[in-house]
Amino acid sequence: MKTPYKPRVPRKFIGAYRPRIDAWEKAGGKVEFADDITLQSRFPGLLYAKVLRSPHAHARIKSLDASKAEKLPGVHAVLTYKDPEIAALKPTSAGWTDGVDTVSYEQMMWRHFRDRRVLGDHACWATDEVGAVVAAESEAIAEEALKLIAVDWEVLPFVLDPLEAMKPGAPVIHPEISPNNILPKDAVGGADVFVDKGDADKGFAQADVIVEGTSIHHNATQASLDNWCCLVDWKQDKLTVLSNSYEADQSRMHISQMLDLPIHKVRVISSYVGGQFGRGDTGDQPFFLFTAWLSKRTGRPVKFRHSRRESFHDSRQPAIYLGKVGAKKDGTITAMYFKSIGNSGAYADHTMFALKFAPTEITEVALAHIPNVRMESYGVYTNKLPACMMRGVGNSQFNLIFGHVVDMLAEKLKMDPIDLALKNFGHEWGSRPDQSLSEVLRSGAERIGWSQKRHAPGAGPAYDRVKKRGVGFSFHPAWHAEWQEARRGEIRIRITVNTDCTVLLDAPTVETGTGSNTCNVLGCAEALSFLGIGPEDILLPHKVDTETSLKDCVQTDSAVAYLQSEVIARAALEVKARILEKAAAHLKVDAGDLDIAEGRVFVAAAPDTGLAVKELLRLCVSLPIVVELGRPPNAEKTGVPYIANFAEVEVDTSTGAVQVLKLVVINDCGTVMFASGAESQQIGGQVMGVGEALTEE
Amino acid sequence: MAIRIKINGREHEFEVGRDITPTMTLSYLLREKLGYTGLKVACDEGACGACTVLMDGKAVLSCMQLAVQAQGHEIVTIEGLAKDDPLIRAFAQQCEAGYGTALQCGFCTPGFVMAAKGLLAENPQPSLPEVKEGLSGNICRCGCYAGIAQAVLRASKESAPEGGRP
């Protein structure tokens, strides 16, 4: 990018190229992550937990003898699936970890798929945590103790491939939930055929050409560098958790309900998180609970953390897609059909979110003008790594087949796929061609050199005899507009203006690196700029503590910056009104006759009559001005912006090696609040995406 | 038997068996025993670079060194750098348009800063390919590689003597 971003509307702070507000602390290694704040030296008597992991892909524990482990010096407790406090725990799932809003056990998603037991006797994938957990004075002793636990396994037949798992006679993994491994209908996930608009069969009958393709999206893992970690200290009736979970309030709800404790007796502290990427959005959270029971049993703080190997416990939902498109000779699409089979792995987690929810949203915002659309999907249990959330939920999986069939259709119709896309795709209340889609495709085509470089498949020249080059694109509707976040409920923030006009901004969200905190400070400074202050006058605490913070707005859907800043902007208006009120009383004039600018409050008609806000606050208010405000996201439909990716790749036809020669990303991202951070999110997302596409499996 | 290690300018003496064990890694000693939490242990097998420290001025992976191997050597962690160290400043301030920031979550950053420290000690004016090669042992999962390279190039230019390679 050669031309820096320029805000359309001149602003003081919003849209700036500048360092992050936490840049100095992070660059100097001063910020503390969960593993840093839970050192043994800070918690005298700290014990470490290690959990037994299955060596088999599918097995049941027939019996277990932990007596030798219990006797190992340095071991303080062994809990097994037979201990009453463990056996009494309810089955759970990922349904309450998508912390869009804090939900209870009863309200959680995927109530039909509560397939996880806390330390059960049933191992559903190799390394599944089952049977027993140890608390010892060091991780090494805990590991040693695990080896002393004698387990009599009943090894069960296993299945790894979802197509095999769907066949009659395949090993059944969760018979109590599904007799054939296919996830049943669910209130959120819906039926197998989850989109059935118009009449797809009729639409295909009307088509002049039909193309059909398949794509396979593999498991990729979030691979946050900051391994999952928690410390639980359960003393008397009070339980405190320090962790790098990305949701504090939801974690508190989870722990309080699973352990049957009143909410105010559970305190969750979330410090900085070393990369989220969907990692925390998994059902693999029983470790909070068994660590808690170990703390209760031993009377000591207990720490559990994943090793790097254990961190590979969760992945992007893989999917096999079939896509079919029918169109008239002029490129008008008459019908679309998609069928996906997702390998859910050992636990359902958010499989249906990826396979059904994401394509449903895309249907609404990109396929709205296609008269006939059918989509069906099957999430299938296997004995593999569970699949869940990773950047973009199910979008990558769907966009892979989507881009593929659009290309195939264009090829068959001898059309430019850009023209085909513009002719057909757009959101339901927009016209075609969609303005945002037109602009991202036009701009991307220009920058990649589409008209010069594009050629029909196989028609391009060879480089170094064996290398071929090609350009292509995919596009995506950014479906997390504000109105799509309405289900979060109220977003709550608090602004405290001290008497010297410095500000404490309570806009809690667990700091995972996305840059939303910097956006919020810039937005707050902009909204309060009438006080004559800047970002350096605002303090935003990065640590979320359920005992002192408002409810945290969870880092999902890339939505936190705009959700919180909308409320901040409104709260700032209230701050202004309060100051005007005080000034009116002090100056003995009507508040309506006053104005504030650049830190000074004055009579609008006679600007010389007035005083500095700081002076006013010192004279009239001994307390800071505090405005707390909650507001649900605006449900008004505001439009859907598009993103387009263009790539030029070179393929060595003798080895299959692929090299990306050029990548162009055009994201219609609306008002940019923090330009440097927005660039980082784009670049970083592409780095992860290219890695996922080219190297990871 | 006592092991002597100079850490961030201070001499330490450790009794083997009491303070450190023969199998203890340097990263464990520094983090868990001494509280130098700037370095991170993310992979614990030499793959990610988050635990990078300087040993006698060279960047080393502290998870791949035994604590006893540091006997007689001088270790510097990020806590041992000056607060306004040119590399820390460059990583903190990178916001040149087109490259993004040099950090987001910040977990890998101290490792990158120390690896860059080692690189610039050997090659004070590296080219972009040399920066990429020099930092290829470090992973940034947030993907800030463009900003990181820019920060290192800037720090090297700022500390260049007059007439140095631009």
HADDOCK unambig.tbl for C-alpha pairs under 7 A between the chains (distance, minus, plus):
assign (segid A and resid 1 and name CA) (segid B and resid 98 and name CA) 4.96 0.50 0.50
assign (segid A and resid 2 and name CA) (segid B and resid 98 and name CA) 6.65 0.50 0.50
assign (segid A and resid 4 and name CA) (segid B and resid 97 and name CA) 5.63 0.50 0.50
assign (segid A and resid 4 and name CA) (segid B and resid 98 and name CA) 6.99 0.50 0.50
assign (segid A and resid 17 and name CA) (segid B and resid 95 and name CA) 5.87 0.50 0.50
assign (segid A and resid 17 and name CA) (segid B and resid 97 and name CA) 6.85 0.50 0.50
assign (segid A and resid 18 and name CA) (segid B and resid 95 and name CA) 5.35 0.50 0.50
assign (segid A and resid 19 and name CA) (segid B and resid 92 and name CA) 6.56 0.50 0.50
assign (segid A and resid 19 and name CA) (segid B and resid 93 and name CA) 5.24 0.50 0.50
assign (segid A and resid 19 and name CA) (segid B and resid 94 and name CA) 6.43 0.50 0.50
assign (segid A and resid 19 and name CA) (segid B and resid 95 and name CA) 5.73 0.50 0.50
assign (segid A and resid 19 and name CA) (segid B and resid 101 and name CA) 6.95 0.50 0.50
assign (segid A and resid 23 and name CA) (segid B and resid 92 and name CA) 4.65 0.50 0.50
assign (segid A and resid 24 and name CA) (segid B and resid 92 and name CA) 4.95 0.50 0.50
assign (segid A and resid 26 and name CA) (segid B and resid 106 and name CA) 5.22 0.50 0.50
assign (segid A and resid 26 and name CA) (segid B and resid 109 and name CA) 6.91 0.50 0.50
assign (segid A and resid 27 and name CA) (segid B and resid 88 and name CA) 5.40 0.50 0.50
assign (segid A and resid 27 and name CA) (segid B and resid 91 and name CA) 5.87 0.50 0.50
assign (segid A and resid 27 and name CA) (segid B and resid 92 and name CA) 5.42 0.50 0.50
assign (segid A and resid 27 and name CA) (segid B and resid 106 and name CA) 6.99 0.50 0.50
assign (segid A and resid 27 and name CA) (segid B and resid 109 and name CA) 5.88 0.50 0.50
assign (segid A and resid 27 and name CA) (segid B and resid 110 and name CA) 6.27 0.50 0.50
assign (segid A and resid 28 and name CA) (segid B and resid 78 and name CA) 6.63 0.50 0.50
assign (segid A and resid 28 and name CA) (segid B and resid 88 and name CA) 5.87 0.50 0.50
assign (segid A and resid 28 and name CA) (segid B and resid 110 and name CA) 6.57 0.50 0.50
assign (segid A and resid 29 and name CA) (segid B and resid 38 and name CA) 4.41 0.50 0.50
assign (segid A and resid 29 and name CA) (segid B and resid 78 and name CA) 6.50 0.50 0.50
assign (segid A and resid 29 and name CA) (segid B and resid 110 and name CA) 5.30 0.50 0.50
assign (segid A and resid 30 and name CA) (segid B and resid 38 and name CA) 6.43 0.50 0.50
assign (segid A and resid 36 and name CA) (segid B and resid 37 and name CA) 5.84 0.50 0.50
assign (segid A and resid 39 and name CA) (segid B and resid 32 and name CA) 6.29 0.50 0.50
assign (segid A and resid 224 and name CA) (segid B and resid 141 and name CA) 6.51 0.50 0.50
assign (segid A and resid 225 and name CA) (segid B and resid 42 and name CA) 5.34 0.50 0.50
assign (segid A and resid 225 and name CA) (segid B and resid 141 and name CA) 6.91 0.50 0.50
assign (segid A and resid 226 and name CA) (segid B and resid 42 and name CA) 6.05 0.50 0.50
assign (segid A and resid 226 and name CA) (segid B and resid 107 and name CA) 6.86 0.50 0.50
assign (segid A and resid 227 and name CA) (segid B and resid 42 and name CA) 6.52 0.50 0.50
assign (segid A and resid 273 and name CA) (segid B and resid 105 and name CA) 6.82 0.50 0.50
assign (segid A and resid 274 and name CA) (segid B and resid 105 and name CA) 5.24 0.50 0.50
assign (segid A and resid 274 and name CA) (segid B and resid 106 and name CA) 6.70 0.50 0.50
assign (segid A and resid 274 and name CA) (segid B and resid 107 and name CA) 4.99 0.50 0.50
assign (segid A and resid 275 and name CA) (segid B and resid 105 and name CA) 5.72 0.50 0.50
assign (segid A and resid 275 and name CA) (segid B and resid 142 and name CA) 6.87 0.50 0.50
assign (segid A and resid 308 and name CA) (segid B and resid 42 and name CA) 6.62 0.50 0.50
assign (segid A and resid 308 and name CA) (segid B and resid 43 and name CA) 5.14 0.50 0.50
assign (segid A and resid 512 and name CA) (segid B and resid 105 and name CA) 5.53 0.50 0.50
assign (segid A and resid 513 and name CA) (segid B and resid 104 and name CA) 4.46 0.50 0.50
assign (segid A and resid 513 and name CA) (segid B and resid 105 and name CA) 3.57 0.50 0.50
assign (segid A and resid 514 and name CA) (segid B and resid 104 and name CA) 6.44 0.50 0.50
assign (segid A and resid 515 and name CA) (segid B and resid 104 and name CA) 7.00 0.50 0.50
assign (segid A and resid 676 and name CA) (segid B and resid 95 and name CA) 5.63 0.50 0.50
assign (segid A and resid 676 and name CA) (segid B and resid 97 and name CA) 6.88 0.50 0.50
assign (segid A and resid 676 and name CA) (segid B and resid 100 and name CA) 4.90 0.50 0.50
assign (segid A and resid 676 and name CA) (segid B and resid 101 and name CA) 5.86 0.50 0.50
assign (segid A and resid 677 and name CA) (segid B and resid 100 and name CA) 6.30 0.50 0.50
assign (segid A and resid 677 and name CA) (segid B and resid 101 and name CA) 6.50 0.50 0.50
assign (segid A and resid 679 and name CA) (segid B and resid 99 and name CA) 6.96 0.50 0.50
assign (segid A and resid 679 and name CA) (segid B and resid 100 and name CA) 4.74 0.50 0.50
assign (segid A and resid 680 and name CA) (segid B and resid 100 and name CA) 4.26 0.50 0.50
assign (segid A and resid 680 and name CA) (segid B and resid 101 and name CA) 5.83 0.50 0.50
assign (segid A and resid 680 and name CA) (segid B and resid 144 and name CA) 6.37 0.50 0.50
assign (segid A and resid 683 and name CA) (segid B and resid 143 and name CA) 6.73 0.50 0.50
assign (segid A and resid 684 and name CA) (segid B and resid 142 and name CA) 5.29 0.50 0.50
assign (segid A and resid 684 and name CA) (segid B and resid 143 and name CA) 3.94 0.50 0.50
assign (segid A and resid 684 and name CA) (segid B and resid 144 and name CA) 5.80 0.50 0.50
assign (segid A and resid 687 and name CA) (segid B and resid 143 and name CA) 5.49 0.50 0.50
assign (segid A and resid 688 and name CA) (segid B and resid 143 and name CA) 6.69 0.50 0.50
